[in-house]
Amino acid sequence: MQTKHTRWKRFESIECLRHGVCEAIVKSADEAIAERGQFSIVLAGGNTPRAVYRLLRELDLDWSKWHIYHGDERCLPVNHEDRNSLMVEQVWLHYVNIPASQIHDIPAELGAIAGAKAYAQTLRDVSTFDMVLLGLGEDGHTASLFPGHLLDNSADAVPVFNSPKPPAERISLSQNRLNNTRQVIFIVTGSGKQAAVDNWRNGITIPATLITPKNGVDVYCYEVELK
């Protein structure tokens, strides 16, 4: 059985948190490339990760060894402004030399079922991720795993319907696949996340608490109290 370890770190400013996440990513990348010759990272959407990606693009790193994946995606056209993949391309990947063959966007434009099946196929021969970045919703969701939804672990990527946040259809990595990683960082910002954090710390099950990789998780917080 895996034992969950949750390491909480509260930052005094959003700038410190962003730089802390950036530094952790670079450290993980350096170690992975030195040990295994490549670095695989699963990205989160949202404003705080967006700022982290902007920091990364300014660094002189061995981008040729990076492999990019996504934790979830909205079922929208490829160039829709709400696509996570478009945001990452615009603020980071356009500026660095990661080979296109190593950037693995979720084909959510195919629809939830077909897109999930295609991404599961992409992940079929991918071993343990080096790092997974995740956010936390006010309702406790992470990636597109929402409270009250039957969590499907039958494949690495799963279709999501009736999302409480638009659009209703999404694709998410499954709980099992998100747990298959060497490191997880949750990025939690804003006082609106306080109730979810309190539930988590009080042992109340929310989707985020189902992410229990062998090495535990790090939760980087700003504007929430660790009661």
Beta strands, then each sheet from edge to edge (+ up, - down):
strand 1: 6-10
strand 2: 39-43
strand 3: 66-70
strand 4: 72-74
strand 5: 131-135
strand 6: 157-160
strand 7: 170-173
strand 8: 184-189
strand 9: 217-222
sheet 1: 1+ 9+ 8+ 5+ 2+ 3+
sheet 2: 4+ 7- 6+
end
